């Protein structure tokens, strides 16, 4: 059974520290995950000089995300650990389990890795959020469906 709800507020690292429930650095509203932040709309449609992707169709979106974003693996083992190390170690924090990236953050991994010939990185929800945000930025109908698997 599908239930439509308002986007909830989720506690982050600032309230929970490094725990499985902390999905982002700061407390946030789930709707923020789908925001076309930064220059995402211009970048994907070729309006960013020299770096735009020229994405126009749903098929373009699918081909781009599937080919450009890899699941993060270290020595064949999935990883989703995110670390902040600001000001030469004066402000260090990490989220060990299941950090949720916005669409812009997932796309940013690709843009920053591009010059090294590496792909962008994002796990399950990161890639689904990227798909949905790009579809919405291009004015296609799209919905993000978050869920979880119960054990047993």
C-alpha positions as CSV (number, residue, x, y, z in Angstrom):
1,X,0.0,0.0,0.0
2,X,1.4,3.4,-1.0
3,X,1.0,6.3,1.4
4,X,1.6,9.9,0.4
5,X,3.1,12.1,3.2
6,X,4.6,15.5,3.7
7,X,8.3,15.5,3.5
8,X,9.6,14.9,7.0
9,X,12.5,16.6,8.9
10,X,15.4,14.2,9.4
11,X,18.0,14.5,12.2
12,X,21.6,14.7,11.0
13,X,25.1,14.4,12.4
14,X,24.6,17.7,14.3
15,X,21.9,16.1,16.4
16,X,22.9,12.4,16.4
17,X,26.7,12.2,15.8
18,X,28.0,9.3,13.8
19,X,25.1,6.9,13.9
20,X,23.2,4.9,11.3
21,X,20.3,7.3,11.6
22,X,22.4,10.4,10.7
23,X,22.0,10.7,6.9
24,X,23.5,14.2,6.4
25,X,25.8,16.6,8.3
26,X,23.0,18.9,9.4
27,X,19.3,18.3,10.3
28,X,17.3,18.6,7.1
29,X,13.9,18.3,5.4
30,X,13.7,15.3,3.0
31,X,12.4,17.6,0.3
32,X,15.9,19.3,0.2
33,X,17.3,16.1,-1.4
34,X,15.5,16.8,-4.7
35,X,16.4,20.5,-5.0
36,X,18.2,21.4,-8.2
37,X,20.9,23.2,-6.2
38,X,23.9,25.1,-7.6
39,X,24.1,25.1,-11.4
40,X,22.6,21.6,-11.9
41,X,19.9,22.7,-14.4
42,X,22.4,24.7,-16.5
43,X,25.1,22.0,-16.3
44,X,22.9,19.2,-17.5
45,X,21.4,21.2,-20.4
46,X,24.6,22.6,-21.9
47,X,24.2,26.1,-20.6
48,X,27.4,25.9,-18.6
49,X,30.1,26.9,-21.2
50,X,32.5,24.1,-21.9
51,X,31.0,21.6,-19.5
52,X,27.3,21.2,-20.1
53,X,26.0,17.7,-20.9
54,X,23.3,18.5,-23.5
55,X,20.7,16.3,-21.7
56,X,17.3,16.7,-23.3
57,X,15.3,13.5,-23.2
58,X,14.5,10.9,-20.6
59,X,16.7,8.4,-22.4
60,X,19.6,11.0,-22.2
61,X,19.1,11.2,-18.5
62,X,19.2,7.4,-18.1
63,X,22.2,6.9,-20.4
64,X,24.1,9.7,-18.5
65,X,23.5,8.5,-15.0
66,X,24.1,4.8,-15.8
67,X,27.4,5.5,-17.6
68,X,28.7,8.4,-15.4
69,X,28.0,7.4,-11.8
70,X,29.5,4.3,-10.2
71,X,28.7,2.6,-6.9
72,X,31.4,3.6,-4.4
73,X,33.7,0.6,-3.8
74,X,37.1,0.3,-2.0
75,X,38.9,-2.9,-2.8
76,X,35.6,-4.5,-4.0
77,X,33.8,-3.6,-0.8
78,X,30.9,-1.0,-0.8
79,X,31.6,2.1,1.2
80,X,29.5,5.1,2.1
81,X,31.7,6.7,4.7
82,X,31.9,10.5,4.3
83,X,34.5,12.7,6.0
84,X,34.9,16.4,6.5
85,X,38.4,17.6,7.4
86,X,38.4,21.3,7.5
87,X,41.2,23.7,8.3
88,X,44.1,21.2,8.6
89,X,42.2,19.0,11.0
90,X,40.7,21.6,13.3
91,X,37.2,20.6,12.4
92,X,36.9,16.8,11.5
93,X,33.7,14.8,11.3
94,X,32.6,11.6,9.7
95,X,29.4,9.7,8.9
96,X,30.3,6.1,8.6
97,X,27.0,4.6,7.4
98,X,24.7,5.6,4.6
99,X,25.3,9.3,4.0
100,X,22.6,10.7,1.7
101,X,23.9,12.9,-1.1
102,X,21.8,15.5,-2.8
103,X,21.6,15.4,-6.6
104,X,24.1,18.3,-6.8
105,X,26.6,16.5,-4.5
106,X,26.4,13.3,-6.6
107,X,26.9,15.3,-9.8
108,X,29.8,17.2,-8.1
109,X,31.7,14.0,-7.5
110,X,31.6,13.5,-11.3
111,X,32.7,17.0,-12.0
112,X,35.6,17.0,-9.6
113,X,36.8,13.5,-10.7
114,X,36.5,14.2,-14.4
115,X,40.0,15.6,-14.8
116,X,41.4,12.4,-13.2
117,X,39.4,10.2,-15.6
118,X,37.3,8.8,-12.8
119,X,33.5,8.5,-12.6
120,X,31.1,10.2,-10.2
121,X,30.1,8.2,-7.2
122,X,26.7,7.5,-5.5
123,X,25.0,4.6,-3.9
124,X,21.4,3.5,-4.2
125,X,19.5,6.5,-2.9
126,X,22.1,9.0,-4.2
127,X,21.5,7.7,-7.8
128,X,17.7,7.6,-7.5
129,X,17.8,11.2,-6.1
130,X,20.0,12.3,-9.0
131,X,17.6,10.6,-11.6
132,X,14.6,12.3,-10.0
133,X,16.1,15.8,-9.7
134,X,17.3,15.8,-13.3
135,X,13.9,14.6,-14.5
136,X,12.2,17.4,-12.5
137,X,14.7,20.0,-13.7
138,X,13.8,19.1,-17.2
139,X,10.1,19.3,-16.4
140,X,9.4,15.6,-16.7
141,X,7.0,14.0,-14.2
142,X,9.0,12.1,-11.6
143,X,8.6,11.0,-8.0
144,X,11.1,9.9,-5.4
145,X,10.1,6.9,-3.3
146,X,12.1,6.3,-0.2
147,X,11.6,3.1,1.7
148,X,13.4,0.5,3.7
149,X,13.7,-3.2,4.0
150,X,12.6,-4.9,7.2
151,X,14.6,-7.8,8.3
152,X,12.9,-11.1,9.0
